[in-house]
Amino acid sequence: MASVDLEQAGPVPPSASGPAAARPHRIVVLALAGLLPFELGIPHRIFGRAKDAAGRPLYEILTCGLAPGPVQTDADFAVAVGHGPELLATADTVVVPASYELGPVYGEGRLTPELAAALAHVRPGTRLVSICTGGYVLAAAGLLDGRRATTHWASAEHFQQLFPGVRVDPDVLYTDDGDVLTSAGVAAGIDLCLHIVRRDHGAAVANEVARRTVVPPHRDGGQAQFVERPVPRPQVAGTTAARAWALDRLHEPLRLVDMARQESMSVRTFTRRFREETGVSPGQWIVQQRVDRARHLLETSGLSMDQVARETGFGTAQSLRKHLRAVLGVSPTAYRRTFRAAGAANVPPADGPSDDGGAAH
């Protein structure tokens, strides 16, 4: 298997000092023959809508091919790409969408000489992202060895057979391994790009991008790729009303029996139907909604940690800290420091002790 010698280091953050700080974080999308037009457009649409409080773009999105010129899609048209692979050397993040004309990559797990030469331009420390079967390219380059990754559920078994050194998770929407991120098929690329915006700039910026794109602001990466019944069958009750009821009461204790009662179902039937429609259990879903609400309050308000905990249904600052650490890997105080929205910059800091107990972050 061909391998590209890219040093596994952390990504260049958008706020990094040095030359990258003089311009927005640069994302270079690698367009390969047989690409899916929908997936090619996802990075441009999602990252291109991310702006700071002054309306300035937070990302610069460019496209390159193995050579400048037309790149055939899997549809009846080609796209004109103005940049060659040398552009990859300037990227802070490289995105590889799926394509269907890379025989050696999909058939034998090896890079073509042209593709290997192109990836050799990528600088050490560049963040790497794949959408759908674009993960085959990263895997064939040896960049997913020993890492957790995903791809389209229909290709997951083949992917694992071809690349046994990759820890393939066939069920999730996307994976985040720090400087290497992978998504499942097609629309899961939207979820991954929104996740990256959220990771880089906080929930408020990501939510605004989602609103403008008219997509759900957050589907957790661990959500199932394939749910049995995303839309209830005609004349079959769903769980939509119960979810709306719960969202209005996140600050209150929520019992499963009360949610089931909103749909006039038994707890057992409700739990099964809920998982079929969302891919997660009611308890997991409630925790994620509360975490999302907490992120919003931490970014946009001066509420104390105890107040945020009460408003989000976590009850205590200790419980809030536990859940945010489990989901985000940081304390509420560290999250607020990093992602405090400009609109809340003049809100006086809340009274009371820090939630992190003096721990370093």
C-alpha positions, 0 to 999 in steps of 0.5 A, a space after each residue: 500500500 502506498 503511503 504519504 509521509 504526513 506527520 500526525 500533528 494538531 490542526 492549525 487553528 483559525 486564531 493561530 499566530 503567524 502567516 495564517 493569522 493574516 487571512 481566514 483559515 484556508 480550506 482546500 477541497 480536493 476535487 477528483 474525477 467522478 466526484 459527487 457535485 453535492 458533496 463538492 458543494 458542502 464545504 463551500 456552503 457550510 464554511 462559506 457561511 461562517 462569519 464573525 460578529 463583524 460579518 467577516 468570513 472565518 474561512 477561505 474555501 478554495 478548490 484544486 484538482 490533480 491538475 488545473 482544468 475540467 474535472 468530470 463529475 458522476 453526473 452529465 457535466 464537468 466542473 472547471 477547477 482553476 488550481 492544481 495540487 500545489 494549492 494543497 501546500 497552502 491549506 490549513 484544512 484539506 477536505 476530500 469528498 467522495 469520487 467514483 473513478 479511483 479504481 486502484 484506491 477502491 479496488 486495491 487500497 493504493 494511491 495512483 502516482 498522481 494522487 500520491 504526488 498531490 497529497 505529498 504537497 500537504 504540510 505536516 499539521 494540516 487538518 484532514 477531512 473526508 466526506 463519505 468514501 473520500 475516506 478511502 483516499 486518506 486510508 490508502 495514504 496510510 493516514 487513518 492507520 490506528 485511527 477511528 474512522 467512518 464512511 458510508 454504511 454501504 461501504 463500511 464492510 469493504 472499507 474495513 477489509 481493504 484497510 484492516 489497520 483502520 478502526 472503522 465505526 460503521 454506525 456513526 455520522 462522523 468521527 473526530 480524531 483531532 486532526 483527522 475527521 471523517 464522515 458517513 455518506 452524503 448529508 453526513 458531510 453537512 453534519 461534520 462540517 457544522 461540527 468543525 465550525 462548532 469546534 472552531 468557533 462555538 455553537 452560536 456561529 454554527 447555529 447561524 450557519 445551519 439556520 441560513 442553510 436550513 438544516 438541523 443545527 446539530 446531529 451528534 456524531 454518534 447518532 446512527 447513520 441509518 434509522 429504521 423509521 425516520 418518518 412515521 408511516 401513515 397512520 402510525 404515531 411518532 414521537 415528534 410531539 413528545 420531543 417538542 414537549 421535552 424541549 420546552 421543559 429541559 429545565 425540569 426533571 423529565 421522566 420517560 413515562 411522561 414523554 410516553 404519555 404525550 404520545 399515548 404510548 407505553 414506555 416500551 413502545 415509545 422507547 422503541 419508536 423514539 430510537 427508530 426515529 432518532 437513532 438514539 435513546 430518549 435519555 441520550 437525546 435529552 442529555 444532548 439537548 441540554 448540552 446544546 442549551 448549556 453551550 448557548 447560555 455559556 456563549 451568550 449570557 453572564 449566568 453563573 454555572 449554578 444558574 446555567 445548570 438549573 436552566 438546562 436541567 442539570 441541576 448543579 454546577 457539578 453535574 453540568 461540569 460532568 456532562 460537558 466534560 463527557 461530551 466536549 472534553 472541557 469544563 464549562 468555564 473553559 468553554 465560555 472562555 473560548 467561545 464567548 460570543 461578541 454580543 455577550 462580551 460586555 456582560 459582567 462575569 457571573 459571581 461565584 467560584 469557577 466551575 473548574 476547581 482551579 484545574 488547568 486546561 
